[in-house]
Amino acid sequence: MAHVLVIGSANVDRIWRLDEPITVGGRFTYREMQTRCGGGGFNTAASLVALGHTVTLCTRLCDDALGRATLETLRAFGIGTEAVRWETGSTRPLQILVEPSGNRTIAAPVAAESHTLAELPPVAANIAYVNVRRADPALLTELCSRMPVVAQMPLERGQRRPSHVLIGAASDHAVVSREAFVEARRIAGDGLSSFILTGGAGAVRLWSEGGETRIPVPPLPRAPADTTGAGDAFVAGLIDAQLTGASPVDAVGPANAIAARYLTDRDGFWGGSSMLAAVDG
């Protein structure tokens, strides 16, 4: 199998399972609160390892009890941690509110979103996946010259994300014009081959120079208890299929299947639980 460089977050998530959907001004009760390892970097890395790949995760952790517990979880999952960088301060968990439908709302501390990716580890990988809030475009342009790069579409206007495949979620990027591929190339550069937009249970939309393709998402046998990380598992499936030689459009079907496996039984797919012991950060 392949060596994948994943550049993204490994967070501590506090999952609050609500008894009813969120409404503005409402008061809610919750059934339980769980603490687990999460983040787009971790979720994608764990899924790629489950698919048989060697993974190096480039991320930052605080040197405290929660940060060290997160590091041990990464190692337990078989994720390479040689590119983990330590920083001072305290780990501040993300708060994830999960409704009975499985839909989730995320509240992240400001500090978790402020870092700019400005350096990369000297890893000789077969492909890279970039899922960070901010990044130096020149750094990613150089990375694209060395290997295929799949990247998450930036949430903020004006941010560039040089890559060969750009992925976004309709929940984050609701308005997409007829010139979607042209707009995506302004963000990703001339090396972009495909722009993919996921839409939960709705069809996956893929744009390339040839136009738009829509790929339906097969229904799940039952509603998932928690949709957090489904997009990350989709990316892992997409990368896995591309590594076998599939084109981005042909890789969407296998990616949907991996996301379905993840949503049906996260721990079973991963082969382990990401729950963290009750440690105060």
C-alpha positions in Angstrom: 0.0 0.0 0.0 1.0 3.7 -0.1 2.5 6.3 2.3 0.2 9.2 2.9 1.2 12.5 4.4 -1.9 14.0 6.3 -1.6 17.6 7.3 -4.4 18.5 9.7 -5.7 18.7 13.3 -5.8 16.1 16.0 -8.3 17.6 18.5 -9.9 16.7 21.7 -13.6 16.6 21.1 -16.2 16.8 23.8 -19.3 15.2 22.4 -22.6 16.3 23.9 -25.5 14.0 22.9 -28.6 16.2 23.0 -32.2 15.0 23.6 -33.7 17.3 21.0 -32.7 19.4 18.0 -31.1 22.8 18.4 -33.4 25.8 18.1 -32.5 29.5 18.6 -33.1 30.5 22.2 -33.8 27.0 23.3 -32.8 25.2 26.5 -31.5 21.7 26.0 -30.8 18.6 28.0 -28.1 16.0 27.1 -28.0 12.3 27.7 -24.2 11.9 28.0 -20.9 13.7 27.4 -17.9 11.8 25.9 -14.3 12.9 25.3 -12.6 11.5 22.3 -9.8 12.2 19.8 -11.1 13.9 16.7 -10.2 16.5 14.1 -10.0 16.3 10.3 -6.4 15.2 10.4 -6.9 12.4 12.9 -10.2 11.1 11.4 -8.7 10.9 7.9 -5.4 9.4 9.1 -7.2 6.7 11.2 -9.4 5.8 8.2 -6.4 5.6 5.8 -4.6 3.3 8.3 -7.8 1.1 8.5 -7.6 0.9 4.7 -4.0 -0.5 4.9 -1.9 2.6 4.2 1.1 4.0 6.1 0.2 7.4 7.4 2.3 10.3 8.8 0.3 13.0 10.5 1.6 16.5 10.6 -0.1 18.3 13.4 0.4 20.4 16.6 -0.3 19.3 20.1 -0.1 21.1 23.4 2.4 19.7 25.9 -0.2 18.9 28.6 -2.1 15.9 29.9 -4.7 16.0 27.1 -2.1 16.5 24.4 0.0 13.6 25.6 -3.2 11.4 25.8 -3.9 12.4 22.2 -0.4 11.4 21.1 -0.8 8.0 22.7 -4.1 7.6 20.8 -2.5 8.4 17.5 0.2 5.8 18.2 -2.4 3.2 19.3 -4.1 3.7 15.9 -0.8 3.1 14.1 -0.5 6.7 12.9 3.0 7.9 12.4 3.8 10.7 14.9 7.3 11.8 13.8 5.8 15.0 12.4 3.9 16.0 15.5 5.1 19.4 16.8 4.7 20.4 20.5 3.6 23.9 21.6 3.1 25.5 25.0 -0.3 26.2 26.5 -3.3 24.1 27.4 -5.4 21.9 25.1 -8.8 23.5 24.6 -11.4 20.9 23.5 -13.9 21.4 20.8 -17.5 21.3 21.8 -19.6 19.1 19.5 -23.4 19.1 19.9 -24.9 16.0 18.4 -28.7 16.1 17.8 -30.8 12.9 17.9 -30.7 12.9 14.1 -26.9 12.6 14.2 -26.4 16.1 12.8 -23.7 18.0 14.7 -22.8 21.6 15.5 -19.1 22.4 16.3 -17.8 25.2 18.5 -14.1 25.6 18.3 -11.9 27.9 20.4 -10.4 30.9 18.5 -6.8 29.7 19.2 -7.5 26.4 17.4 -8.2 28.3 14.1 -5.4 30.9 14.2 -2.3 28.9 13.2 -0.9 29.2 9.7 0.9 26.2 8.2 4.4 27.6 7.3 6.6 24.5 7.3 6.4 20.8 6.3 8.3 17.7 7.5 10.7 16.1 5.1 8.4 13.1 4.4 8.7 11.2 1.1 5.1 10.2 0.6 3.1 9.0 -2.4 0.3 11.6 -1.8 -0.5 14.4 0.6 -3.8 15.6 2.1 -4.1 19.1 3.5 -6.9 20.1 5.9 -5.9 23.2 7.7 -7.5 26.6 8.3 -4.6 28.6 6.9 -1.5 27.7 4.9 1.3 29.4 3.0 0.4 29.0 -0.7 4.1 28.9 -1.7 4.6 25.9 0.7 1.8 24.0 -0.9 2.9 24.9 -4.5 6.2 23.3 -3.7 4.5 20.3 -2.2 2.4 19.9 -5.4 5.7 19.8 -7.4 6.7 16.7 -5.4 3.5 14.6 -5.1 -0.2 14.7 -5.8 -2.0 16.9 -3.3 -5.7 16.6 -2.2 -6.8 19.6 -0.1 -9.9 20.9 1.7 -11.3 24.1 0.3 -10.5 27.0 2.6 -13.4 28.4 4.7 -12.2 32.0 4.4 -12.4 34.1 1.2 -9.1 35.1 -0.2 -7.2 32.0 1.0 -5.4 30.0 -1.7 -4.9 26.2 -1.5 -2.7 24.9 -4.3 -3.7 21.3 -5.0 -4.6 18.8 -7.7 -8.0 17.8 -6.1 -10.0 20.3 -4.1 -12.8 19.2 -1.8 -15.5 21.1 0.0 -18.7 20.5 1.9 -22.0 22.0 0.8 -22.7 22.9 4.5 -19.6 25.1 4.5 -19.8 26.4 0.9 -23.5 26.6 0.1 -23.3 28.9 -2.9 -21.6 27.4 -6.0 -22.0 29.2 -9.3 -22.0 27.8 -12.8 -18.3 28.8 -12.9 -17.4 26.5 -10.0 -14.4 25.0 -11.7 -13.0 28.4 -12.7 -13.5 29.6 -9.2 -11.9 26.5 -7.8 -8.8 27.0 -10.0 -8.4 30.6 -8.6 -8.1 28.9 -5.2 -6.1 25.8 -6.1 -4.1 26.9 -9.1 -3.7 25.6 -12.7 -2.7 22.2 -11.6 -6.3 21.5 -10.3 -8.0 18.6 -12.1 -11.2 18.3 -10.0 -13.3 20.2 -7.5 -15.6 18.0 -5.4 -18.4 19.1 -3.3 -20.1 16.7 -0.8 -23.6 17.2 0.4 -24.3 14.7 3.2 -27.0 12.4 1.9 -27.3 14.4 -1.3 -25.4 13.7 -4.5 -21.7 14.4 -4.7 -20.9 17.1 -7.3 -17.7 17.0 -9.2 -16.4 19.7 -11.6 -13.5 19.4 -14.0 -12.7 21.0 -17.4 -15.3 18.7 -18.9 -18.1 20.1 -16.8 -20.1 18.8 -13.9 -20.8 15.2 -12.8 -23.3 14.3 -10.1 -22.8 11.0 -8.3 -25.7 9.8 -6.0 -25.0 8.7 -2.4 -26.5 5.3 -1.7 -28.9 5.4 1.4 -27.6 4.0 4.7 -29.4 1.0 6.2 -30.2 3.1 9.3 -29.7 6.7 10.4 -26.2 7.3 11.9 -25.9 8.2 15.6 -23.3 10.8 14.8 -22.2 12.2 11.4 -19.0 13.9 12.8 -16.1 12.9 10.6 -18.0 11.4 7.8 -16.5 13.8 5.3 -13.0 12.9 6.6 -13.7 9.2 6.0 -15.0 10.1 2.5 -11.6 11.8 1.7 -9.8 8.7 2.9 -11.8 6.6 0.6 -11.2 9.0 -2.3 -7.4 8.9 -1.7 -7.4 5.1 -1.4 -9.2 4.8 -4.7 -7.0 7.3 -6.4 -3.9 5.4 -5.2 -5.2 2.4 -7.2 -5.3 4.5 -10.3 -9.0 5.6 -10.3 -9.8 9.0 -11.7 -11.4 11.4 -9.2 -14.9 10.8 -10.7 -14.5 7.0 -10.5 -13.1 7.4 -6.9 -16.3 9.0 -5.6 -18.3 5.7 -5.5 -15.7 3.9 -3.4 -15.3 7.0 -1.2 -19.1 7.0 -0.6 -18.8 3.3 0.4 -16.0 4.1 2.9 -18.0 6.9 4.4 -21.0 4.5 4.8 -18.8 2.0 6.6 -17.6 4.7 8.9 -21.1 6.0 9.7 -22.5 2.5 10.3 -19.7 1.4 12.7 -16.9 3.9 13.4 -15.0 1.8 15.9 -15.5 -1.4 13.9 -14.1 0.2 10.7 -11.2 1.7 12.6 -10.5 -1.4 14.6 -10.4 0.6 17.8 -12.0 3.4 19.9 -10.8 7.0 20.0 -12.4 7.7 23.4 -9.9 9.4 25.8 -9.7 8.7 29.5 -11.2 11.5 31.6 -8.3 13.8 31.8 -8.6 17.5 32.5 -6.6 19.6 30.1 
